[in-house]
């Protein structure tokens, strides 16, 4: 399983708009790929968020993203997302491979 993790800080007072953006983005992504997502708000600093997305494999992720990125709606949502985070410099993105110790 391929895992993407993003971490960023929201501007103060932008949480509701952020949640609306993420809800709509999830709707768009789910029409192109079967994935699971977690959205985590830092317990001590409510402006810090993490997204964790689980995809079947890296190829599925790449194929889906290339299609999703062509959708005009996602471009608008990304622009809105950039307006609610503090800066691109504080945005981190990581790629991981899920290791399942229970697989045989």
C-alpha positions as MATLAB code, in Angstrom:
seq = 'XXXXXXXXXXXXXXXXXXXXXXXXXXXXXXXXXXXXXXXXXXXXXXXXXXXXXXXXXXXXXXXXXXXXXXXXXXXXXXXXXXXXXXXXXXXXXXXXXXXXXXXX';
ca = [
       0.000    0.000    0.000;
       1.288    3.450   -0.948;
       0.873    6.221    1.639;
       1.093   10.007    1.189;
       1.472   12.240    4.238;
       1.080   16.012    4.146;
       1.679   18.421    7.016;
       0.886   22.137    7.106;
      -0.391   24.994    9.222;
      -3.721   26.731    8.654;
      -4.188   30.457    8.956;
      -6.181   31.399   12.075;
      -9.946   31.184   11.561;
      -9.726   29.109    8.358;
     -10.665   25.688    9.770;
     -14.251   25.614    8.425;
     -13.181   26.610    4.909;
     -10.379   24.030    5.077;
     -12.849   21.276    5.995;
     -15.134   22.263    3.114;
     -12.196   22.174    0.675;
     -11.095   18.752    1.897;
     -14.617   17.339    1.754;
     -15.022   18.432   -1.848;
     -11.532   17.237   -2.830;
     -12.252   13.813   -1.316;
     -15.457   13.614   -3.374;
     -13.505   14.298   -6.572;
     -10.671   11.889   -5.769;
     -13.085    9.110   -4.816;
     -14.612    9.199   -8.288;
     -11.206    8.235   -9.753;
      -9.591    5.968   -7.138;
     -10.456    3.854   -4.130;
      -8.488    5.341   -1.240;
      -8.729    6.005    2.462;
      -7.882    9.308    4.101;
      -7.271   10.556    7.607;
      -7.208   14.223    8.586;
      -5.461   14.896   11.877;
      -5.553   18.123   13.845;
      -2.673   18.618   16.275;
      -3.874   18.300   19.849;
      -1.704   21.108   21.229;
      -1.633   23.499   18.253;
      -5.020   23.420   16.503;
      -3.652   25.161   13.404;
      -1.317   22.253   12.532;
      -2.894   19.532   10.387;
      -1.770   16.291    8.783;
      -3.375   14.321    5.989;
      -2.647   10.647    5.557;
      -3.853    9.020    2.333;
      -3.736    5.289    1.641;
      -3.676    4.090   -1.981;
      -3.569    0.514   -3.312;
      -0.096    1.102   -4.811;
       2.113    3.865   -6.214;
       1.063    3.278   -9.832;
      -2.634    3.628   -8.908;
      -1.816    6.863   -7.107;
       0.153    8.291  -10.046;
      -2.533    7.327  -12.570;
      -5.324    8.799  -10.460;
      -3.498   12.036   -9.685;
      -2.718   12.641  -13.349;
      -6.447   12.381  -14.100;
      -7.611   14.327  -11.041;
      -5.158   17.154  -11.737;
      -6.876   17.720  -15.089;
     -10.215   18.418  -13.408;
     -10.998   22.157  -13.327;
     -12.706   21.763   -9.943;
      -9.553   20.427   -8.311;
      -7.540   23.390   -9.579;
     -10.015   25.776   -7.935;
      -9.895   23.782   -4.701;
      -6.085   23.781   -4.710;
      -6.080   27.556   -5.129;
      -8.496   27.849   -2.198;
      -6.299   25.477   -0.177;
      -3.278   27.707   -0.769;
      -5.323   30.600    0.629;
      -6.043   28.803    3.927;
      -2.531   27.522    4.710;
       0.146   29.810    6.093;
       2.725   29.148    3.360;
       4.056   26.605    0.894;
       7.316   26.628    2.848;
       5.506   25.069    5.816;
       3.856   22.397    3.650;
       5.614   19.044    3.771;
       4.866   15.993    1.647;
       6.170   12.482    2.228;
       5.850    9.141    0.443;
       5.685    5.916    2.425;
       5.095    2.223    1.937;
       2.776    0.568    4.452;
       4.367   -2.465    6.075;
       1.760   -4.959    7.264;
       3.258   -7.310    9.852;
       0.153   -9.502    9.682;
       0.527  -10.346    5.999;
       1.748  -13.826    5.340;
];
